[in-house]
Amino acid sequence: MSTPAPLTDLQTRLGYTFREPALLSEALTHPSFLPEHPDVTASNQRLEFLGDSVLNCILSNALYRKFPDDREGVLTRRRAVLAKGAFLCDLARELEIDAAIRLGTSEETSGGRNRDSILEDALESLVGAIYLDSDFVTVQRVVSLWYGPLNERLALTEELENPKGRLQELVQPVHGNNALRYEVLSADGPEHAREYSVAVFLQERQLGTGSGSSKKSAEEMAACAALKSLARPTATL
């Protein structure tokens, strides 16, 4: 059986062709897809668990070699920047993974294809799937190609490592300590897989929104969106 064209295109973008296409399909299958497709028995949750660990190992090795003078704390912070949240979502969008994710009807219609937590899980699942389909050396090479030069990636992302703190620093001189507030807009999904949507307000003005699997991560995503909005030439505080 030939591989569907969208998955062939995705493999080209990933820089890796699967020997076992079933692993690729599993990595792209969100849990919401299963109830509507009884013939599909596995979502990407287990692969996400594996891929998270493999990705952290790849990044730890790369950072250790790239920055020989950095202490443990600095290396840990840099790995956190490159392995979680907004960065993985941006990387998933660069690779156009969102177009290939398999979602249930409800998740699809509610905008799940663009949901940050789903994109992050899918990217980590793909790392796990490539590892199982090949070996550590191969997945290390593939992931390194996705990231490119780490010093350039870090220059773009480290400034947003503490987005809530940076937003507070930006707003405080003009509006004082208590001008920002974060408001939960929605909390959807079962208790074990909750998806939060949060907005950040400067007094009564909404600066940005974000989503995540916890209130904290959703607030950080909202703060990132606010910082990007305020960075525009026409933006004012």
N, C-alpha and C positions, 0 to 999 in steps of 0.2 A: 504494500500500500504506500503510495507516495505521500510525502509530507505536505500539508496544506500550505499554499503560497505565503500567507501571513507569517507562519512559523518559519518557513525558509528564509524570508526576509529578516525576521528577528534574529535568526542564527547568524546571518551575515553581519548584522549590526553588533552582535555579541562577540563575533570573532571566534565562534566555536560551533561545530556541527556535532550533534548528539548521535552516538552509536545506538542508544536506546531512546527513541523519540517519546516513549511513555514517560520518562523522567522529565522531559521538557514540559509535556502536558500537565503532569502533576504539579510542577513548580508554578504553573500559571493558573491553577485551579483554586479559586477562593472557596471557603467553606459554604458560602451561600449557593454555590452552583450544584451541590450534591443533592439536596431534596428534590430538585426538578429533573435530575438525571440519575435514576437508580442504577444504571449500568456503570457509573463512575463511583468508585469506592473510596478514593483518597483525595483529600485536599492538600494544600501546600504547607500545612501547619508543622508537620514533622520535618520537612525539608527546611523550613524557616529556622527551626531550632538548630539543625545541623549547620546550615549556612552561616548563621550568626557566629558560631564558634570558629568556623573555618575562616571567615572574613577577618575576625579579630586576630587570628594567628597570622594571616597574611600581612595585615597592617602592622602588627607588632614587629615582625621580622623586617619589613621594609623600613619602618621608622628607626629601628635599632641600628640598621646599617647606614641609613641616610644621614642621621644626626648623631654621630659618635660622641659628641660632647654634652648631649642633653641628659639631665638627670631623670630618674624614674618618674617623678611627678609630671614633668613636662611631656615626656613620651606618652604617659597615660592620658593626659589632657588632649594631646594631639590625636591620639587614636580615637578618643571619644568624639572629637569633631568630625572625623572621617568615617565613623562607623555607625552613626545614628542619625535619626531625625531628618532635618531639612536637607542635609547633604545627600543622603541616600535617595530621598525623593527626587531631588534635582538630577541625580545620576540616572535614576530610573526613567525620568522624562527624556534625558539626553539620548538614552538607548531606545526610546519609544516602547518601553515594556508595557505601558498602559494600554496600548492598542491590542495587545494579545492576551490580556488577562481574561479568564473565564469567570463570569459573575452570574448570580441568580437574577431573575427579572427585577425583583424589588431593589436589590443593591444597585443594579444597572440604572434604574429609573431615578434613584435617589442620589446619583452622582458618584457612585462608588469607584468608577474608573479613574477619577481624579483625586480620590481620597488618599491623603498622605500615608496613613497607616497601611493601607492595602498595597500601595506602591513599594513602601519599605519592605514589607513582608515578601512581596514577589521577588524583589531583587535579591534578598537574602536566600530565598528558596532556590533561585537560579544558581547561586554560588554553591549551595549544597548539592544540587542536581549535577552540576558540572564536575564537582569533586567525586561523586559516586560514579559518574559515567567515565571518568578518566583516572586522575591521580592528583596528589597535592601539587606537584611541580607544574602540571598543566593548568590547574585552576589558578595557581599563583600567577602564571604568565598571563592568562586571560584577564584576571582582575586588574593586574598591573597596567594592561592596555586601557582598560576602562578609566582608570584614575589618571593616567598620565603622570607627569612630574609632580611629586608630592609637595615640593616646596611651593609650586605655583597654586596648587589646590588649597594649601593651607593659607596662603596669603589672601585668598578670596573668602575663606570660610572662618578663619579663627576670630575675626573681628565680630562674628555673630555667635561666638561660643556662649556668651551670656547675654542673650538678647533682651531679657527683662531688665537687667542691670544697665545695659547700654541705653535702653530707651529711657529709663529713669534719669540717668545722667544727662541726657539730652533735654529732657523736659523740665527738670528741677530748677535750673537757673531762671527760667522764664515764668513758671507756674507754681513753683513750690513743691513740697514733698508729697502732698496728697492729691495731686491733680489726676493721676492715672488710676483707673479701676478696670478690673477684668470681670466679665459677666459671662456665665455659662448660658449659651443659647439653646443647646440641646444635649441630651445624653441618650443615645440610641444603642440598641443591641442588647443581648443577654448580659447578665452580670459578669460572666467570665471573659467577655469580649466587648466591653463597653467602648463606644466611640463618642468622644466629647467634642463639641463645637463651642469655641469661646471667642468673644469679641473684646478688644481693648479700647477703652474710651479715654480721651483727654477731656476731662469734665464731661460735657454732653456730646462731644464730637467723636464719632467712631473712627479710629485710625487703622484698624486691621482686624482680620479674623483668622482663626486657625483651627485645626482639628488634630486629635491625637487619641491614643488609647488611655490617657490619664489627663486629669485637669491640668497638671503641671506641664506636660508636653504640649497640650493644646494652647495653653497660655504662652509658651515659648514660641510656638508657630505664629500666634497672633502678634507677638512682639516683633518677630522677624518681618512679618508683612508690614507692620507699622513703620519699622526702620527703613524698609525699601520705599514705602510711600513718602516718607519725610526726606528721603535722599533726592527726590525729584527736584529739578531746578525751580519749579513753580510752587513747591511746598512751603508752607509757613507754619510756625508754631503759634 
